[in-house]
Amino acid sequence: MTTILCVRKGNEVVMAGDGQATLGEAVIFKSKSVKVRRIGNGKIIAGFAGAAADGITLIERLEAKLEKHANQLKRAAVELAKDWRMDKYLRQLQAFMIVADKETSLVISGTGEVMEPDDGIIGIGSGGNYAMAAAKALYEIPNLTLQEIAERAMKIAGDIDIYTNHNVVVEKISND
């Protein structure tokens, strides 16, 4: 597993993911795995937790849906979730995804869920709940940027969860 965290405030969103890859109980890579990336002509951030090949497959499928639906993230996410749930091949994929653009943050799962958080904070993966709880606490501290919140929350998750490390990739979308 891994940890992916998404934090949003207004039209600014930051997504962070650790770089550890495991195979069963063994750590394969400590820092080389990239599970957060830009898609949709750089206007959307996608992160996955779970099997790497499955996560990459889902990101590729989402990109195809984005092209088909003119980069409408919600529509593409719903179409992907429907396919994921109904397609015999896709049903076997073991991953969760977070996707975000400047307006929306969503969790997509293989059981057909497409969920948008009320407070703009989402965590998935083995350390997702730790990172999400830390981000919720840090969110209230004045003068912290979203990137600082995400980085500190990921550090906390990495301190607690054995499948999460401190080698974090951060992507940001803002109005700047």
Secondary structure, DSSP 8 states (H G I E B T S, - for coil): --EEEEEEETTEEEEEEE--EEETTEEEESS----EEEETTTTEEEEEEE-HHHHHHHHHHHHHHHHHTTT-HHHHHHHHHHHHHH-TTGGG--EEEEEE-SS-EEEE-TTS-EE--SSSEEEEETTHHHHHHHHHHHHTSTT--HHHHHHHHHHHHHHH-TT--S-EEEEEE---
